[in-house]
Amino acid sequence: MLHGFQFRKSRFSNAECECVEIATNVPDVVAIRDSKIPNGPIIRVSSAPWDAFREALVTGTFKR
């Protein structure tokens, strides 16, 4: 378990809490976890790739 991350749920999460949570409070790191398993695995990525991923989703340029 990593300490120091402050996770938040997406504003798009549904009533069943089926969503991911992210933490962006640690410099240069974004942590991602399944909201249903708060003590489960955490994916950590650096901020730059996360920002590029988010931008691609928002602009519709994300390619599968």
MODELLER restraints for C-alpha pairs under 7 A, 6 or more apart:
rsr = mdl.restraints
at = mdl.atoms
rsr.add(forms.Gaussian(group=physical.xy_distance, feature=features.Distance(at['CA:1:A'], at['CA:39:A']), mean=6.97, stdev=0.5))
rsr.add(forms.Gaussian(group=physical.xy_distance, feature=features.Distance(at['CA:5:A'], at['CA:23:A']), mean=5.69, stdev=0.5))
rsr.add(forms.Gaussian(group=physical.xy_distance, feature=features.Distance(at['CA:5:A'], at['CA:25:A']), mean=6.41, stdev=0.5))
rsr.add(forms.Gaussian(group=physical.xy_distance, feature=features.Distance(at['CA:5:A'], at['CA:26:A']), mean=6.60, stdev=0.5))
rsr.add(forms.Gaussian(group=physical.xy_distance, feature=features.Distance(at['CA:6:A'], at['CA:23:A']), mean=5.31, stdev=0.5))
rsr.add(forms.Gaussian(group=physical.xy_distance, feature=features.Distance(at['CA:6:A'], at['CA:25:A']), mean=6.44, stdev=0.5))
rsr.add(forms.Gaussian(group=physical.xy_distance, feature=features.Distance(at['CA:7:A'], at['CA:21:A']), mean=5.74, stdev=0.5))
rsr.add(forms.Gaussian(group=physical.xy_distance, feature=features.Distance(at['CA:7:A'], at['CA:22:A']), mean=5.14, stdev=0.5))
rsr.add(forms.Gaussian(group=physical.xy_distance, feature=features.Distance(at['CA:7:A'], at['CA:23:A']), mean=4.36, stdev=0.5))
rsr.add(forms.Gaussian(group=physical.xy_distance, feature=features.Distance(at['CA:8:A'], at['CA:21:A']), mean=5.22, stdev=0.5))
rsr.add(forms.Gaussian(group=physical.xy_distance, feature=features.Distance(at['CA:8:A'], at['CA:22:A']), mean=5.61, stdev=0.5))
rsr.add(forms.Gaussian(group=physical.xy_distance, feature=features.Distance(at['CA:8:A'], at['CA:23:A']), mean=6.34, stdev=0.5))
rsr.add(forms.Gaussian(group=physical.xy_distance, feature=features.Distance(at['CA:9:A'], at['CA:20:A']), mean=6.50, stdev=0.5))
rsr.add(forms.Gaussian(group=physical.xy_distance, feature=features.Distance(at['CA:9:A'], at['CA:21:A']), mean=4.53, stdev=0.5))
rsr.add(forms.Gaussian(group=physical.xy_distance, feature=features.Distance(at['CA:9:A'], at['CA:22:A']), mean=6.75, stdev=0.5))
rsr.add(forms.Gaussian(group=physical.xy_distance, feature=features.Distance(at['CA:10:A'], at['CA:21:A']), mean=6.48, stdev=0.5))
rsr.add(forms.Gaussian(group=physical.xy_distance, feature=features.Distance(at['CA:13:A'], at['CA:19:A']), mean=5.45, stdev=0.5))
rsr.add(forms.Gaussian(group=physical.xy_distance, feature=features.Distance(at['CA:17:A'], at['CA:35:A']), mean=6.64, stdev=0.5))
rsr.add(forms.Gaussian(group=physical.xy_distance, feature=features.Distance(at['CA:17:A'], at['CA:36:A']), mean=6.91, stdev=0.5))
rsr.add(forms.Gaussian(group=physical.xy_distance, feature=features.Distance(at['CA:18:A'], at['CA:35:A']), mean=6.72, stdev=0.5))
rsr.add(forms.Gaussian(group=physical.xy_distance, feature=features.Distance(at['CA:18:A'], at['CA:36:A']), mean=6.84, stdev=0.5))
rsr.add(forms.Gaussian(group=physical.xy_distance, feature=features.Distance(at['CA:19:A'], at['CA:34:A']), mean=6.46, stdev=0.5))
rsr.add(forms.Gaussian(group=physical.xy_distance, feature=features.Distance(at['CA:19:A'], at['CA:35:A']), mean=5.75, stdev=0.5))
rsr.add(forms.Gaussian(group=physical.xy_distance, feature=features.Distance(at['CA:20:A'], at['CA:32:A']), mean=6.69, stdev=0.5))
rsr.add(forms.Gaussian(group=physical.xy_distance, feature=features.Distance(at['CA:20:A'], at['CA:33:A']), mean=5.59, stdev=0.5))
rsr.add(forms.Gaussian(group=physical.xy_distance, feature=features.Distance(at['CA:20:A'], at['CA:34:A']), mean=4.64, stdev=0.5))
rsr.add(forms.Gaussian(group=physical.xy_distance, feature=features.Distance(at['CA:20:A'], at['CA:35:A']), mean=5.17, stdev=0.5))
rsr.add(forms.Gaussian(group=physical.xy_distance, feature=features.Distance(at['CA:21:A'], at['CA:32:A']), mean=5.72, stdev=0.5))
rsr.add(forms.Gaussian(group=physical.xy_distance, feature=features.Distance(at['CA:21:A'], at['CA:33:A']), mean=5.39, stdev=0.5))
rsr.add(forms.Gaussian(group=physical.xy_distance, feature=features.Distance(at['CA:21:A'], at['CA:34:A']), mean=6.25, stdev=0.5))
rsr.add(forms.Gaussian(group=physical.xy_distance, feature=features.Distance(at['CA:21:A'], at['CA:35:A']), mean=5.67, stdev=0.5))
rsr.add(forms.Gaussian(group=physical.xy_distance, feature=features.Distance(at['CA:22:A'], at['CA:30:A']), mean=6.78, stdev=0.5))
rsr.add(forms.Gaussian(group=physical.xy_distance, feature=features.Distance(at['CA:22:A'], at['CA:31:A']), mean=5.49, stdev=0.5))
rsr.add(forms.Gaussian(group=physical.xy_distance, feature=features.Distance(at['CA:22:A'], at['CA:32:A']), mean=4.55, stdev=0.5))
rsr.add(forms.Gaussian(group=physical.xy_distance, feature=features.Distance(at['CA:22:A'], at['CA:33:A']), mean=6.57, stdev=0.5))
rsr.add(forms.Gaussian(group=physical.xy_distance, feature=features.Distance(at['CA:23:A'], at['CA:30:A']), mean=5.70, stdev=0.5))
rsr.add(forms.Gaussian(group=physical.xy_distance, feature=features.Distance(at['CA:23:A'], at['CA:31:A']), mean=5.07, stdev=0.5))
rsr.add(forms.Gaussian(group=physical.xy_distance, feature=features.Distance(at['CA:23:A'], at['CA:32:A']), mean=6.62, stdev=0.5))
rsr.add(forms.Gaussian(group=physical.xy_distance, feature=features.Distance(at['CA:24:A'], at['CA:30:A']), mean=4.99, stdev=0.5))
rsr.add(forms.Gaussian(group=physical.xy_distance, feature=features.Distance(at['CA:24:A'], at['CA:31:A']), mean=6.79, stdev=0.5))
rsr.add(forms.Gaussian(group=physical.xy_distance, feature=features.Distance(at['CA:28:A'], at['CA:46:A']), mean=5.50, stdev=0.5))
rsr.add(forms.Gaussian(group=physical.xy_distance, feature=features.Distance(at['CA:28:A'], at['CA:47:A']), mean=4.99, stdev=0.5))
rsr.add(forms.Gaussian(group=physical.xy_distance, feature=features.Distance(at['CA:29:A'], at['CA:44:A']), mean=6.55, stdev=0.5))
rsr.add(forms.Gaussian(group=physical.xy_distance, feature=features.Distance(at['CA:29:A'], at['CA:45:A']), mean=5.75, stdev=0.5))
rsr.add(forms.Gaussian(group=physical.xy_distance, feature=features.Distance(at['CA:29:A'], at['CA:46:A']), mean=4.53, stdev=0.5))
rsr.add(forms.Gaussian(group=physical.xy_distance, feature=features.Distance(at['CA:29:A'], at['CA:47:A']), mean=5.25, stdev=0.5))
rsr.add(forms.Gaussian(group=physical.xy_distance, feature=features.Distance(at['CA:30:A'], at['CA:44:A']), mean=5.68, stdev=0.5))
rsr.add(forms.Gaussian(group=physical.xy_distance, feature=features.Distance(at['CA:30:A'], at['CA:45:A']), mean=5.37, stdev=0.5))
rsr.add(forms.Gaussian(group=physical.xy_distance, feature=features.Distance(at['CA:30:A'], at['CA:46:A']), mean=6.00, stdev=0.5))
rsr.add(forms.Gaussian(group=physical.xy_distance, feature=features.Distance(at['CA:30:A'], at['CA:47:A']), mean=5.85, stdev=0.5))
rsr.add(forms.Gaussian(group=physical.xy_distance, feature=features.Distance(at['CA:31:A'], at['CA:42:A']), mean=6.34, stdev=0.5))
rsr.add(forms.Gaussian(group=physical.xy_distance, feature=features.Distance(at['CA:31:A'], at['CA:43:A']), mean=5.62, stdev=0.5))
rsr.add(forms.Gaussian(group=physical.xy_distance, feature=features.Distance(at['CA:31:A'], at['CA:44:A']), mean=4.51, stdev=0.5))
rsr.add(forms.Gaussian(group=physical.xy_distance, feature=features.Distance(at['CA:31:A'], at['CA:45:A']), mean=6.58, stdev=0.5))
rsr.add(forms.Gaussian(group=physical.xy_distance, feature=features.Distance(at['CA:32:A'], at['CA:42:A']), mean=5.62, stdev=0.5))
rsr.add(forms.Gaussian(group=physical.xy_distance, feature=features.Distance(at['CA:32:A'], at['CA:43:A']), mean=5.08, stdev=0.5))
rsr.add(forms.Gaussian(group=physical.xy_distance, feature=features.Distance(at['CA:32:A'], at['CA:44:A']), mean=6.39, stdev=0.5))
rsr.add(forms.Gaussian(group=physical.xy_distance, feature=features.Distance(at['CA:33:A'], at['CA:41:A']), mean=6.56, stdev=0.5))
rsr.add(forms.Gaussian(group=physical.xy_distance, feature=features.Distance(at['CA:33:A'], at['CA:42:A']), mean=4.95, stdev=0.5))
rsr.add(forms.Gaussian(group=physical.xy_distance, feature=features.Distance(at['CA:33:A'], at['CA:43:A']), mean=6.45, stdev=0.5))
rsr.add(forms.Gaussian(group=physical.xy_distance, feature=features.Distance(at['CA:56:A'], at['CA:62:A']), mean=4.63, stdev=0.5))
